[in-house]
Amino acid sequence: MQTLPVPSQQAMPAGRGVAPAIDQGQQEDYYSTERLRRQYNDYLGAKTAEAEEMRESRHYYHGDHWTSEELAKLRHRRQAPTTENMIVKKVNGVVGLTERLRQDPKAYPRTPKHDEGAELATATLRYVLDSSDWKSKSSRIAGAAAVDGIAGVEYDLVPGDEGDPSLEVHIVYGDSFFYDPRSFDEGFTDARYLGTAKWVDVEQAKEIVPEKAAEIDQLMETGSELTTVLDMDREKNWINVNERKVRLIDHWYIKGGKWRWCLYVANTVLMQGVSPFIDEKGKTFPRYRMFSAAVDHDGDRYGFNRNLKSPQDQLNHFNSKKAHIANTRRVVSEKGAVDDIEIARREWARPDGWIETNPGLKMEPDQSALSDFKGLAEMAVESRTYLENFGPNPSLIGQGLEDSSGRAIQLLQQAAIAELGPYLSAFKNWKIRLYRDIWNIIQRYWTSERWIRVTDDQNVAQFFQINKLEVDQFGRPAIVNAIGSLDVDIIIDEGPDAVNLQADSMMVLQSLGPQFLQQFPEIAIELSPLPNSVKKPMLDKIQAKQNQPPPPDPKVMALQAKAQLDAQNAQREDARATAQAQQDMALQARQQQLDERSAAIDAQIERMKAVNDIEIQRMKAAADIQIERIKAANAARMQQERHSQDMDIAKDKAAYQAQLAKSKPQPAA
């Protein structure tokens, strides 16, 4: 069960078309909490039987079929309680049937100019439903309505990633929902007020309305307003001081032709305002979209268990009694046939028991128990047959009818589904209203540019862009795929498992043979059970092919081809000759360039040779001069050295002679 989401005004960013909650002192007029509490208590007082039946139905669905008094009696007689839960099988079968016959929303244009926008609207609706895990929630809602008699959803606008709000869809179960007890319509369209009442932690209540934290604490401290009301399996007080919980009421009501809402605890108003949800006619509608499986003469809502409970009880009691008879023995005896009755009873109950009777006295089993057992077995079969025949059967789910035509299968299914007709009709009508609500909400609040992703029947992902800002031919900004300007009707298309007249017609066409289908393919495609998004491109291609001009005569085409081939051959020969001439001219020019370059190289070599000869002569003359200079220098140096040596020799010779003269003896004086 979802916690009470705060109505969308508080979750919305400013400037998106949703006014903030209005206080009591402002212009809008609201009911007082005393009047709202009286409405809530009127519902509790008037719908006590409905609430008790809803509680009992949930117990039966979950296999809790025996009351405490019945169990006490069974224990006293030593009889085992036997439960064969056929209700859960039948309810689950109905839920499975709604899933098997699942229907998806499809938008159709109200005007021809919105023809292309209808597909965009369909994709947008399915995107919102896929984002809310609608396939799972739809099945759970169908099951809750079948058991409780009441189920539905609540809408919640939350801040989105694109700058505008995102829509969330949550399940609302019957045990927390209340409504105007004077309402008789299965879809609550005649209800003047409705809402939910849930127990929440004090801290959670403070998180929802932080500005009212002090008043909530004051309620917890005083412990006031302990008004006792019937709340079935749940607590009965407005305020639970020990567990620090409060009963939070989200109350929606009509006043002044508008739906208004109030979130309150006891006599304390936490928030209130006017409904932000507006339909295509400009009228407000509440956040709760509920429906009931059936409504009786007193206006009480009920599910399938009201009619299944009695045969289910019979089946349980018959099975329990049969098991008790099968496990017990009744004996007819003359008085005094046995000495100890208790010993005889125990031995009689044993498979290998041994009983001795007194002479002349009879003791034999009571054969009437067999007839009782047989009668109980027959009555149990009748109860089981009644339960088994309720809800889905082979004709309804199409088993064993594979060789029948589509029309025949459809007629059999219509006959088999008649018993569930009111419930399925209520479920379908509720979904149509739900789809219209979602479309009205996203048309009003989806203003930003965004991409949506949907998956078609062939599991191919498609992407659509809505509210795209572009520039028109005059340079002015324009919105492409503006979702707020689309004008469409929301209907429900049959799911892929449904058999319709198109499939039957297609079978007749197939019996005409493949030649007819090849000659008239557009008729076969039009009557095929393919979705329109697949049919249209195929029919467009066939139409475009049919609009093409007829093919020419083959002989003319052959002559044209031959002439074209000859012309191409001549063109190729001319091109080849031209290319050869161009190649020869290119070779001649290349040879001339090579000759000119060779002559230039030879001249350059001669010039370099002359320059080298001159340089060699110059270098040779310079070398000769340098040699002469070296020779002269060497000769002068040798002459100088020879002169120096001659002087040294002369000096040495003079010195030697002088020494020699000294060494000679002098004559005596």
Secondary structure, 3 states (H helix, E strand, C coil): CCCCCCCHHHHCCCCCCCCCCCCCCCCCCCCCHHHHHHHHHHHHHHCHHHHHHHHHHHHHHCCCCCCHHHHHHHHHCCCCCCCCCHHHHHHHHHHHHHHHCCCEEEEEECCHHHHHHHHHHHHHHHHHHHHCCHHHHHHHHHHHHHHHCEEEEEEEEEECCCCCEEEEEEEEEHHHEEECCCCCCCCCCCCCEEEEEEEEEHHHHHHHCHHHHHHHHHHHHHCCCCCCCCCCCCCCCCEECCCCEEEEEEEEEEECCEEEEEEEECCEEEEEEECCCECCCCCECCCEEEEECEECCCCCEECCHHHHHHHHHHHHHHHHHHHHHHCCCCEEECCCCCCCHHHHHHHHHCCCCCCCCCCCCCEEECCHHHHHHHHHHHHHHHHHHHHHHCCCCHHHHCCCCCCCCHHHHHHHHHHHCHHHHHHHHHHHHHHHHHHHHHHHHHHHHCCCCEEEEEECCCCCEEEEEECEEEECCCCCEEEECCHHHCCEEEEEECCCCCCCHHHHHHHHHHHCCHHHHHHCHHHHHHHCCCCHHHHHHHHHHHHHHHHCCCCCCHHHHHHHHHHHHHHHHHHHHHHHHHHHHHHHHHHHHHHHHHHHHHHHHHHHHHHHHHHHHHHHHHHHHHHHHHHHHHHHHHHHHHHHHHHHHHHHHHHHHHHHHHHHHHHCCCCCC
